[in-house]
């Protein structure tokens, strides 16, 4: 995809790429030196470039340092200029539950400029990717994509299966960031740069608090503060983004002409689904026979909210809502029944993090008040609260929810149309980072996907990495980033 892979969550979740790493043995022309000599040459499927891969074994229980261990999966993409290279860039994935190593393809291809003077280090956080991924297989039927987020039987089965190979209380962000510091030391780096999107920003902030002496700079994209209490504010942020999106449709001549009653239709379809779920026929691609699926209110609304993460998908929402309000759910089904952000997230990891750091601190009365009259309702809070009631709860530091303060240079990006981490969270975090700069992209969602010139973000980020200063950057290209046209048929 063009530009920095900046959509990570969901909920914070991230899109992912499936990578095949092939061991090419010890035939490297230029042997890595220092800590990198501990890694083996490898190759990413689809590229001819030789990368470096390895595993660092850590104890699952870092306190007792006994019992089960985890092999952390590591890929290093070497700096292009090894003689004059600066501090490395560590990429932290979103989710929680996405794989950092899945980002290696970006840095091997369209994101190669990040490596002009920096090694790029991708480490699958414990519980993700190939670092004891906390997930179980699922049958991806059409109705699977329209089920509730965490069915009771699924959560119970997942816990039962995963507890055979994991202590589910040992996969919190703080523990994982101590793992990351072990990787830093093992590879022989002193100070590092960090980049994270969505949940990855929380991970960066936690690392900055726990290992501040090793942080040169940080880049935060779509900020999820440590005190966010996910998903307490998902509906509130989603409603804000939906209001902005529908407002853009009303100001767009083609969209307004095609859907003159779009706000009424949005209310209408939700009211209809609230009364009873819809049933619709879905024809899978290929020769598969049509199947009848059920569409529930909460699932429909949540699918619409997550469509707003990417502006290219958001451009279809007025058309989808218009058809659904008139009883035609085919456009919605074509959008909803397909691999999406949740498919790249390890559900067990997601629960281990949020059931320790977020959900227990949600005041249910506050949640009810916040979501009353909201089109997205209390769906996510209910789903995750119920799931966490069945999930082991890990411990977190007493200061976990406190703001993170640091004098390190920090570059912050927020999308004004973001339905999960709107700019106010970037502003909140920036108040405690005196050497930070907050750049708001007026037309971006949870990332720059779908906007013109998505590479604008990369150019700013690379300039920041080179200078190590967030104050004097050329960010003028942000003003020229425009969304795609609305789909009208």
N, C-alpha and C positions, 0 to 999 in steps of 0.2 A: 504494500500500500504506500502511496506517496506520503512523504512527511513522517515526522516522528510517530511511532506507534503509540499515539496518545489516546487510547480509549482503553481504558483498562476497565474496570468494573462496571462493574456492575455493582453496584452495590457495593459495589465497587467491584468490578470485575474487568478482565481484560480479554481482548481478542487474542488468539494465539495462532501459531504456525506449527504444523507438524514437521519435525526435523528428523532426518536420518543421519546420524553421525557414524562415519566409517573410519575405523582404525587403519591407518596407513603405515604402521610400523615405525621403525627407527631410521628412515631414509631421509630425514630432513636435511636440506642443504645448510641451513643456518641453525645450529643447535641453540635452543633457548638457554639463557644463562640465569644465575641466581635462583630465586624461588621458582621461576617458570620451568626450570630444568626438571622439576618434579612431575611435570605434565607430559603427556604423550602426544605426538603429532596425530591429527585426525582431520577428517574432511567432512564438510557439510554437503549433503546431497544437493546437487544443482549448481555447485560452485567448484572451481578448480583450486581454490586457495587452501593452503594448509593452515589449520588452526591448532589450538592446543586444548587437550581435554584431560580431565582427571577426576579423582574422588578424594575427598577428605573425610575420614571417619571421625564422628563425634559421638559422645554418649547421648542417648535419648534423655536420660536424667542427668543434667549437667551438674546438679548439686552433689549427688552421691558418687557420680562418675563410676557407676557400676551397672551391670546388666546390659540391656539391649543397646545396640549402636545403630547409627544411621550413616550411610555413605552419601555425603553431599555431592551432587552432580555439578561439575564446574566446566565451563567452556571459556577460554580466553581468546579473544581476537586481537592479535598483536598490533601495536602501533605501526603505521606504515613507515615512519621515520624512527627507527630504533636507536639511532645515535643521538638524537636530540629530543627524545620523548620526555614528556612531563608526567605528572601523577595520573594514575589510571582512573577510568570511569567505571563504577559499579552500577549495573542496571538492576533495579528492584521492581518486581512484577506486581501487578494489581490483584484484585480478587476480593478478599484473600482466597488464594487457592490456585492462581495461575502460575505458569512456569516461566522463570526468567530466561532459561536456555532457549525457549521458543522465540525469543527476540534476537537470537544470534543471526538468523537469516537477514534481518533488517540491517544489522551492522556489517554483514558480509557483502551486502549489495547496495541498496539505495542510501543507507546510512553510513557508508564507508568513510565519509568526510569526518565523522566523529573521531576516527582513528588516525587522523593525520599525525597527531603527536601524543595520542593516549591509547594505551591498551584498554580494551573494553572487556570487563569481567562479568559473566553471567553465571549466577549461582542459583540453582533450584532450591528455594527455601524449604526447610524440612516440611514434609507433608505435601509437596508439590512435585510435578515433573517426574524425574527419576530419583528423587530423594525421599523414598518411601511415601509415594503419593497416597493420600487418604481418600480413596474413592472406590466404588464397586461398580461392576458392569451393569448397564441398564439397556433394556430393549427399546429402541427408538422408534416406536410406532407413531402414527399421526396423533393419536390421543395423548401419547406421552408428552408431546410438546404443549398440550393444552391442560395438563394436570395441574393441581395446586403445587406450590413450591416445595413443600416438605410433607408429603403424606406420612401419616403415623407409621404405617407398616414399613415404609421405605427407610425412615429414620431408625426404627428399631432394628431392621435387618442390617443396615449399614453399621450401626454401633456393634452389633454382634459379630459381624465379619471382621471389622477393623481392629477390634480389641484383641484379636488373635495375634496381631503383629504390631500393635502400637498402644502406648499409654496416651490416651487422647487428651490428657490434661497437660502434656508436655509440648504443645505445638503453638504456643502463644508468640506474639510479636517480639517481646523482650528476649525470650529464649532464642528465637531465630536470629536476632540481631547480634547476640553473643556468638552464635555460630558464624555469622558473617565476619565478625572480627577475627575469629580463628582462621578463616580463609585468608583474610588480608595478611595476617602475620605469617601464615604458612607460605604464601606466595612471595613474601619478602618485601611487601609494600609498607611504607610508613604512613604518609597522608594520602587520602583518596578523595575523589569526587564521587558524588552519588546522584543518581537520577531515578525518580519514581513517579508513577502516575496512579491516581486514585488511591486504593489501599497502599500502594507502594509509597505514597507520600507519608503515610503514617509510619511505615517501616523506616523510611529515611529519618523522620523526626525522632523516632525512638533510638535509632543508631546515634544520631547527633547528641542525644542526651547521655547515652551510656558510654559513648566512646568519642567524646568531643575532640580529644587531642589528636585524633587521626583524621579529622574532617578538613579538607581544603575548601570545598564548596559543595553546594547542593542545588539541584533543579527539581522543582515540585510542579507537577502538572495535574490539575483537578484535585484540589487539596482536601484530604480527609483528616481533620485534626484528631488528636488523641482523645478528645472529650466528645466526639460526635455522637456516640451512643447509637450506632447504626442498628436498625433502620428507623429510628424515631422520627426523623425529619424527611424521610423519603417522599411521603405524600405531599408535604408542604412544598418541598423543592420541585416536585413533579408538577403540582398545580401552577406554580409560578412559571415554569417553563412552558406549560401548555397554554397559559394565558398569553405569553409573549408570542408563541408560535401562531395561535389563532389570530392575534392582532396583526401579525405580518401577512397572513392570508387575506385579512380584511383590507389591508392597504395595497395588496397586489391585484392589479386589474384582472388578470386571468383567473386567479384563485377566487376572487370575490364573485366574478361572473359565474364561475362554475358551481360555487358553493355559497350562495348568498345568505343562507341560514345556518352557517356552520356551527355557531355556538349553541343554537337551539338543538341541532342534530346531535351534538356531543352529549347534551343533557338527555335527549330522548333515548339514545341507544343505551346509556347507562341505566336509565329508569326502567327500560324494557328488560334488560338483563337482571336487574335487581328483583323484578317480579318473578322471572323464571329464566333459567338458562336457555340459550338458543341451541337448536340442532341444525346442522348444515351438512351437505354432502361435499366431501373433499376428494378430488381426483389426483392421486399422486403422479409425479412425472413418470413417464415410461408406460409400460403396459399393465401396471397394477390396476386392479379393479377399484372403483370408487368406494369410499367408506364414509359412514356417517359419524360425525364427531359432535361432542357437546362443548359449548362455550359458556363458561361461567363468568359472572360479573367481575369478580376479583382478578381472575386470570386475564380477561380481556383488557381491563384497565392497566394492569401491570405490564402486559405486552406493549400497550401503547406508550406507557412511560419509558420503557427501555428502548423503544424505537427512537425516542428523542435523544439518545446518547450520541447518535451519528446524524449529521444534518442530511446526508443523502437518504437515509431512511425516514427522517422526520418530514421530508418534503412530500412523502406519500400519505402522511397521516390525515389531512383533510379529506382526501379522496376515499381513504379507507373508512373513516367515520361516516361520511356521507352515504356510502353504499350500505354500511352496517345499519344505519338508522332507518334505512328503507328495506331492511330484511335481507340484504345481500352480503353475506360474510366471505365470499370468495376472495376478494382482494386482501382481507385480513388474514385468511388462512394461508395464502401464498406467502405472506410476510412472516406469519407466526410459526408455521410448520417447516422449520429449517434450522440447521445448526446456528446457534447464536452464542452470545457471551457465556451463559451458564455452562455450555458444553465444554468450555476450556477450563473450568474451575473445578477443583477437587472439593466436592461437597463436605466431606468430613473435615478437611482443613478449614473450610469456611465456618463450619459450626464450632470447631475447637477455638478459633480466634474470637468470633463474635459472642459465643456463649461465655467467654471469660472476660472480655474487654468491654462489651457493649450492652447486650440484652439484660443482664442482671441489674443494670443501673437505670433502666427505663422505668419511670413512674407510669403505671398503667392508666391512672386517672389523667395524667398529663397527656398521654398518648391519645386517649379518647377525646379530650378537648381539642387537641391539635388537629385531629383528623375528622372532627364533626363537620359535616357539610362539604368535605373535600371529595372531589371526584374519585380519587384513588383510595380513599377510606383507610381503614385500619388493617388492610390485608397483610402487608408485610410484617407489621408488628405482631399480629396474631400468629402468622405462620412461624416466625422465628422464635417467638416466646414459647409456643407449644413445642417446637423442636428442641429448644434448649432445656425444656423440662425433662427431656429424655436423654440428654447428653451430659457427659462428665464435665465438670467445670474446673478449669485450670486456675492457678493463682496469678495475680499480677502485682507489680510493685505498688506501694501505697501512693506514690506520686504519679502514677501512670496517666491520670486524666489532667494533670497540671499542664499549663502551656510550656512549650519547649523554647528555651532561650539560648541563643548562640550568637557569637560575633562573626561567624563565618559568612562569607558572601553567599546569598541565596537568591535564586531567580525563580519566581512564582508565576505560573500561567493559570488563568481561569477562563472558562467559557461562560459568557453571559446567559446563554440558552441552556446551560447544564441542568438536567433534571434531578441531579443527586448531590453534586458538590458545587453549588453556585458561588459566585465571587465573594460573598460575605465570609466564607470560610478561609479563603486566601487572605482576605483583609485581617481576619482574626489572628491567623498565624503570623502574618507579617509584623504585627504590632510588637512581637517579642523577638524579632530578628532585625536589629538596627541596620545591618548591612544588606538588606533585602530590597528587591524591586518586584512589584506586583503588576503584571501585564494582563489586562482583561481583553479578551478577543470577543468583540460584540456579537458576532454571528456563530461562534463555536458552541457546540453542545458539550458532551463529556470528553470531547476531543475535537481535533480539527478535521476529522473525516468528512469528506463531501464539500469542503470549502475550496475555493480557488487558491492556488499557491500554498498548499499545505507545507511546502518546504520552507516557508517563512519562519516557522517555529524552529526548525533545525538550524537555520542560519543564525538566529538570535542566540540559541543555546550554545552553538559552537563558538561564537564570538565571546560569549560569557566564559566558557571554559578556557579560552585562550587568555583572556584578560584577568580572570579571577576577580572581576569587579562587576557588580550588578547595576551600578549607577550610570555608567556612560556607555550605553548600548544603543544601536540604531534599531528601533522597533517600529519604524514607519510603515513597514510592509504589512503589519497587522491591520491597519486601517483599510487596506485594499482587499482583504480576504472576504470573499462574498459567498453566500450560500447558493446551492443549486436551485433551479426553478421548481415551483410546486408541480407535482404530477396532477393532472386534471382528468385523466382517463386511463 
